[in-house]
Amino acid sequence: MAKEITLDELRVHVSGEFLCENLPDDFTSMSGEELDEFLIDNAWQPFENDAATDIWEWIDNAALALKTFLETKDIKVTGN
């Protein structure tokens, strides 16, 4: 049986590469404004002057890259 993980769990995990504090596990319940505020307030120093949309794009791209890698190791990633 293949292991499973969600894409949102990957987003939480990789967010620590761009933020001082990882996204909360329930970040999908945040409004767009709340998420933007969280991203800006927690941006790691090299990203502190960047737009929330840019930070989110980097988090999402990193999660998608990790998804591709995990799937080569027979770990199923669910969600979009």
C-alpha positions in Angstrom: 0.0 0.0 0.0 1.4 3.4 -1.0 1.8 6.1 1.5 -0.4 9.2 1.0 0.1 12.9 1.8 -1.9 15.9 0.7 -0.6 18.7 -1.4 -1.7 21.1 1.4 0.5 19.2 3.9 3.4 19.7 1.5 2.6 23.4 1.3 2.7 23.6 5.1 6.0 21.7 5.2 7.8 23.7 2.4 6.5 27.0 3.6 9.3 27.0 6.3 11.8 27.6 3.5 10.2 31.0 2.8 8.6 31.9 6.2 9.9 32.2 9.8 6.8 30.3 10.9 5.3 27.5 8.8 1.8 28.0 7.5 -0.8 26.7 10.0 -2.3 23.3 9.2 -5.7 24.9 8.7 -4.4 27.7 6.3 -7.0 26.7 3.8 -9.7 28.1 6.1 -8.0 31.6 6.1 -9.4 34.3 4.0 -7.3 35.7 1.2 -6.5 38.7 3.2 -5.6 36.7 6.3 -3.3 34.5 4.2 -1.6 37.5 2.6 -1.1 39.1 6.0 0.3 35.8 7.4 2.8 35.5 4.5 3.9 39.2 4.8 4.2 39.0 8.6 6.2 35.8 8.6 8.3 36.3 5.5 11.9 35.1 6.0 14.4 38.1 5.8 15.4 37.5 2.2 11.7 37.7 1.2 10.5 40.4 3.6 10.1 43.0 0.8 8.3 40.7 -1.6 4.6 40.6 -2.3 2.4 38.0 -0.7 1.5 36.6 -4.1 5.2 36.0 -4.9 5.8 34.3 -1.6 2.7 32.1 -2.2 3.9 31.2 -5.7 7.3 30.1 -4.4 5.7 28.0 -1.7 3.3 26.4 -4.2 6.0 25.8 -6.8 8.2 24.1 -4.1 5.3 21.9 -3.0 4.6 20.9 -6.6 8.2 20.0 -7.1 8.2 17.9 -3.9 5.0 16.3 -5.1 6.7 15.2 -8.3 9.6 13.8 -6.5 7.5 11.9 -3.9 5.4 10.4 -6.7 8.6 8.9 -8.2 9.1 7.2 -4.8 5.5 5.7 -4.9 4.1 8.2 -2.4 0.7 9.3 -3.5 0.0 13.1 -3.2 -3.7 14.0 -3.1 -5.4 17.3 -3.7 -4.6 20.1 -6.1 
